[in-house]
Amino acid sequence: MNLSVDQRDTLSRWLPTVLVVAAVWLLARGLKRSFWAVFGIGWVMHWSGGRLPFWF
């Protein structure tokens, strides 16, 4: 793919920003999923009396 000088300058200027935004978005999405998983496990622990039946 042949890019002009102006396109290469624009790409080299904005590509790191786009990559950082994408990485932050994926990290936030993972944290949100982890939060809800831990929240659900916490409620299961609460409803089961503090321990799960298969734990000794």
The first five atom37 places (N, CA, C, CB, O) and aatype in JSON, in Angstrom:
{
  "aatype": [12, 2, 10, 15, 19, 3, 5, 1, 3, 16, 10, 15, 1, 17, 10, 14, 16, 19, 10, 19, 19, 0, 0, 19, 17, 10, 10, 0, 1, 7, 10, 11, 1, 15, 13, 17, 0, 19, 13, 7, 9, 7, 17, 19, 12, 8, 17, 15, 7, 7, 1, 10, 14, 13, 17, 13],
  "atom_mask": [
    [1, 1, 1, 1, 1],
    [1, 1, 1, 1, 1],
    [1, 1, 1, 1, 1],
    [1, 1, 1, 1, 1],
    [1, 1, 1, 1, 1],
    [1, 1, 1, 1, 1],
    [1, 1, 1, 1, 1],
    [1, 1, 1, 1, 1],
    [1, 1, 1, 1, 1],
    [1, 1, 1, 1, 1],
    [1, 1, 1, 1, 1],
    [1, 1, 1, 1, 1],
    [1, 1, 1, 1, 1],
    [1, 1, 1, 1, 1],
    [1, 1, 1, 1, 1],
    [1, 1, 1, 1, 1],
    [1, 1, 1, 1, 1],
    [1, 1, 1, 1, 1],
    [1, 1, 1, 1, 1],
    [1, 1, 1, 1, 1],
    [1, 1, 1, 1, 1],
    [1, 1, 1, 1, 1],
    [1, 1, 1, 1, 1],
    [1, 1, 1, 1, 1],
    [1, 1, 1, 1, 1],
    [1, 1, 1, 1, 1],
    [1, 1, 1, 1, 1],
    [1, 1, 1, 1, 1],
    [1, 1, 1, 1, 1],
    [1, 1, 1, 0, 1],
    [1, 1, 1, 1, 1],
    [1, 1, 1, 1, 1],
    [1, 1, 1, 1, 1],
    [1, 1, 1, 1, 1],
    [1, 1, 1, 1, 1],
    [1, 1, 1, 1, 1],
    [1, 1, 1, 1, 1],
    [1, 1, 1, 1, 1],
    [1, 1, 1, 1, 1],
    [1, 1, 1, 0, 1],
    [1, 1, 1, 1, 1],
    [1, 1, 1, 0, 1],
    [1, 1, 1, 1, 1],
    [1, 1, 1, 1, 1],
    [1, 1, 1, 1, 1],
    [1, 1, 1, 1, 1],
    [1, 1, 1, 1, 1],
    [1, 1, 1, 1, 1],
    [1, 1, 1, 0, 1],
    [1, 1, 1, 0, 1],
    [1, 1, 1, 1, 1],
    [1, 1, 1, 1, 1],
    [1, 1, 1, 1, 1],
    [1, 1, 1, 1, 1],
    [1, 1, 1, 1, 1],
    [1, 1, 1, 1, 1]
  ],
  "atom_positions": [
    [[0.86, -1.17, 0.0], [0.0, 0.0, 0.0], [0.9, 1.23, 0.0], [-0.97, 0.0, 1.23], [1.77, 1.37, 0.86]],
    [[0.69, 2.09, -0.95], [1.49, 3.3, -1.07], [0.76, 4.47, -0.42], [1.81, 3.6, -2.56], [-0.36, 4.79, -0.79]],
    [[1.42, 5.09, 0.53], [0.85, 6.25, 1.21], [1.64, 7.48, 0.84], [0.84, 6.05, 2.74], [2.86, 7.43, 0.68]],
    [[0.95, 8.58, 0.72], [1.67, 9.83, 0.48], [2.34, 10.28, 1.77], [0.7, 10.94, -0.06], [2.07, 9.72, 2.84]],
    [[3.19, 11.26, 1.67], [3.91, 11.77, 2.84], [2.92, 12.32, 3.87], [4.92, 12.87, 2.42], [3.08, 12.09, 5.07]],
    [[1.9, 13.04, 3.42], [0.91, 13.6, 4.35], [0.15, 12.48, 5.07], [-0.09, 14.51, 3.59], [-0.12, 12.58, 6.26]],
    [[-0.19, 11.44, 4.34], [-0.91, 10.33, 4.97], [-0.03, 9.61, 5.99], [-1.4, 9.34, 3.91], [-0.5, 9.21, 7.05]],
    [[1.25, 9.45, 5.65], [2.17, 8.8, 6.59], [2.34, 9.63, 7.85], [3.52, 8.55, 5.93], [2.4, 9.08, 8.95]],
    [[2.43, 10.95, 7.71], [2.55, 11.82, 8.88], [1.31, 11.71, 9.77], [2.78, 13.28, 8.45], [1.4, 11.62, 10.99]],
    [[0.16, 11.73, 9.13], [-1.09, 11.62, 9.88], [-1.16, 10.27, 10.58], [-2.31, 11.8, 8.96], [-1.53, 10.19, 11.75]],
    [[-0.8, 9.21, 9.87], [-0.84, 7.87, 10.45], [0.13, 7.74, 11.61], [-0.51, 6.82, 9.39], [-0.22, 7.2, 12.66]],
    [[1.35, 8.23, 11.44], [2.34, 8.11, 12.52], [1.98, 8.99, 13.72], [3.73, 8.49, 12.01], [2.41, 8.72, 14.83]],
    [[1.18, 10.04, 13.49], [0.77, 10.9, 14.61], [-0.41, 10.29, 15.36], [0.4, 12.3, 14.09], [-0.44, 10.34, 16.59]],
    [[-1.38, 9.73, 14.66], [-2.61, 9.27, 15.31], [-2.64, 7.79, 15.68], [-3.76, 9.56, 14.43], [-3.43, 7.4, 16.54]],
    [[-1.81, 6.97, 15.06], [-1.83, 5.55, 15.35], [-1.55, 5.22, 16.82], [-0.84, 4.85, 14.47], [-2.27, 4.4, 17.38]],
    [[-0.54, 5.81, 17.47], [-0.33, 5.51, 18.89], [-1.54, 5.89, 19.75], [0.91, 6.24, 19.4], [-1.89, 5.17, 20.69]],
    [[-2.17, 7.01, 19.44], [-3.34, 7.44, 20.2], [-4.49, 6.45, 20.04], [-3.79, 8.83, 19.77], [-5.16, 6.09, 21.01]],
    [[-4.71, 6.01, 18.82], [-5.79, 5.05, 18.56], [-5.5, 3.73, 19.26], [-5.96, 4.82, 17.03], [-6.4, 3.11, 19.83]],
    [[-4.25, 3.29, 19.24], [-3.9, 2.04, 19.91], [-4.07, 2.14, 21.42], [-2.46, 1.66, 19.58], [-4.53, 1.19, 22.06]],
    [[-3.7, 3.27, 22.0], [-3.88, 3.46, 23.45], [-5.35, 3.48, 23.81], [-3.2, 4.77, 23.92], [-5.76, 2.88, 24.81]],
    [[-6.15, 4.17, 23.02], [-7.59, 4.21, 23.29], [-8.19, 2.81, 23.19], [-8.31, 5.18, 22.31], [-9.02, 2.44, 24.02]],
    [[-7.79, 2.04, 22.2], [-8.29, 0.67, 22.05], [-7.86, -0.2, 23.24], [-7.78, 0.06, 20.73], [-8.66, -1.0, 23.74]],
    [[-6.62, -0.05, 23.69], [-6.15, -0.84, 24.83], [-6.9, -0.47, 26.1], [-4.65, -0.64, 25.02], [-7.25, -1.35, 26.89]],
    [[-7.14, 0.82, 26.32], [-7.88, 1.26, 27.51], [-9.32, 0.75, 27.45], [-7.87, 2.8, 27.62], [-9.87, 0.33, 28.47]],
    [[-9.92, 0.78, 26.27], [-11.29, 0.28, 26.11], [-11.37, -1.21, 26.42], [-11.79, 0.56, 24.68], [-12.29, -1.65, 27.11]],
    [[-10.41, -1.99, 25.91], [-10.4, -3.43, 26.19], [-10.15, -3.7, 27.67], [-9.34, -4.13, 25.35], [-10.76, -4.61, 28.24]],
    [[-9.28, -2.94, 28.3], [-9.01, -3.11, 29.72], [-10.24, -2.78, 30.55], [-7.83, -2.23, 30.15], [-10.58, -3.52, 31.48]],
    [[-10.91, -1.69, 30.22], [-12.13, -1.32, 30.95], [-13.22, -2.36, 30.77], [-12.64, 0.06, 30.48], [-13.95, -2.68, 31.71]],
    [[-13.32, -2.89, 29.56], [-14.32, -3.94, 29.3], [-14.02, -5.18, 30.13], [-14.36, -4.3, 27.81], [-14.93, -5.8, 30.68]],
    [[-12.75, -5.55, 30.21], [-12.35, -6.7, 31.03], [-12.61, -6.47, 32.51], [0.0, 0.0, 0.0], [-13.05, -7.37, 33.22]],
    [[-12.32, -5.24, 32.97], [-12.58, -4.93, 34.38], [-14.07, -4.97, 34.7], [-12.01, -3.55, 34.73], [-14.46, -5.42, 35.77]],
    [[-14.88, -4.51, 33.77], [-16.33, -4.54, 33.98], [-16.82, -5.98, 34.07], [-17.06, -3.8, 32.85], [-17.61, -6.31, 34.95]],
    [[-16.34, -6.82, 33.17], [-16.74, -8.24, 33.22], [-16.25, -8.89, 34.51], [-16.18, -9.0, 31.99], [-16.98, -9.68, 35.11]],
    [[-15.04, -8.58, 34.92], [-14.5, -9.16, 36.16], [-15.3, -8.68, 37.36], [-13.02, -8.79, 36.33], [-15.59, -9.47, 38.27]],
    [[-15.67, -7.41, 37.37], [-16.47, -6.89, 38.48], [-17.78, -7.65, 38.6], [-16.74, -5.41, 38.3], [-18.14, -8.07, 39.7]],
    [[-18.5, -7.83, 37.5], [-19.79, -8.51, 37.57], [-19.63, -9.98, 37.94], [-20.52, -8.38, 36.24], [-20.49, -10.54, 38.61]],
    [[-18.55, -10.61, 37.51], [-18.3, -11.99, 37.9], [-18.07, -12.09, 39.41], [-17.08, -12.56, 37.13], [-18.64, -12.96, 40.07]],
    [[-17.25, -11.21, 39.95], [-16.99, -11.21, 41.4], [-18.25, -10.84, 42.17], [-15.84, -10.23, 41.75], [-18.52, -11.4, 43.23]],
    [[-19.03, -9.91, 41.64], [-20.29, -9.53, 42.27], [-21.23, -10.73, 42.35], [-20.95, -8.36, 41.5], [-21.84, -10.98, 43.39]],
    [[-21.36, -11.46, 41.26], [-22.22, -12.65, 41.24], [-21.72, -13.72, 42.19], [0.0, 0.0, 0.0], [-22.52, -14.34, 42.9]],
    [[-20.42, -13.95, 42.23], [-19.86, -14.93, 43.15], [-20.1, -14.5, 44.59], [-18.35, -15.13, 42.89], [-20.37, -15.33, 45.46]],
    [[-19.99, -13.21, 44.84], [-20.26, -12.7, 46.2], [-21.69, -12.96, 46.63], [0.0, 0.0, 0.0], [-21.94, -13.33, 47.77]],
    [[-22.66, -12.75, 45.71], [-24.05, -13.03, 46.05], [-24.29, -14.52, 46.26], [-24.97, -12.5, 44.95], [-25.05, -14.91, 47.15]],
    [[-23.64, -15.35, 45.46], [-23.78, -16.8, 45.66], [-23.23, -17.18, 47.03], [-23.03, -17.59, 44.54], [-23.82, -17.99, 47.74]],
    [[-22.11, -16.6, 47.4], [-21.54, -16.88, 48.73], [-22.49, -16.39, 49.82], [-20.16, -16.21, 48.89], [-22.67, -17.06, 50.84]],
    [[-23.09, -15.24, 49.62], [-24.02, -14.69, 50.62], [-25.25, -15.59, 50.75], [-24.44, -13.25, 50.23], [-25.68, -15.91, 51.86]],
    [[-25.81, -16.0, 49.62], [-27.02, -16.84, 49.65], [-26.74, -18.24, 50.18], [-27.62, -16.93, 48.25], [-27.64, -18.88, 50.73]],
    [[-25.53, -18.73, 50.03], [-25.22, -20.08, 50.49], [-24.74, -20.1, 51.94], [-24.17, -20.71, 49.59], [-24.32, -21.14, 52.44]],
    [[-24.79, -18.98, 52.6], [-24.38, -18.94, 54.0], [-22.88, -18.75, 54.18], [0.0, 0.0, 0.0], [-22.35, -19.07, 55.24]],
    [[-22.21, -18.25, 53.19], [-20.79, -17.96, 53.33], [-19.87, -19.02, 52.79], [0.0, 0.0, 0.0], [-18.66, -18.81, 52.73]],
    [[-20.42, -20.17, 52.4], [-19.57, -21.19, 51.79], [-20.38, -21.94, 50.75], [-19.01, -22.17, 52.86], [-21.6, -22.08, 50.85]],
    [[-19.68, -22.4, 49.77], [-20.35, -23.18, 48.73], [-20.41, -24.64, 49.16], [-19.61, -23.04, 47.36], [-19.52, -25.1, 49.88]],
    [[-21.42, -25.39, 48.76], [-21.59, -26.77, 49.23], [-20.43, -27.69, 48.89], [-22.83, -27.34, 48.66], [-20.19, -28.66, 49.6]],
    [[-19.71, -27.41, 47.82], [-18.62, -28.32, 47.44], [-17.29, -27.92, 48.06], [-18.47, -28.37, 45.93], [-16.28, -28.56, 47.79]],
    [[-17.28, -26.87, 48.88], [-16.05, -26.52, 49.6], [-16.11, -27.16, 50.97], [-15.88, -24.98, 49.71], [-17.17, -27.25, 51.58]],
    [[-14.96, -27.61, 51.44], [-14.92, -28.26, 52.78], [-14.53, -27.31, 53.85], [-13.95, -29.42, 52.78], [-14.45, -27.69, 55.02]]
  ]
}
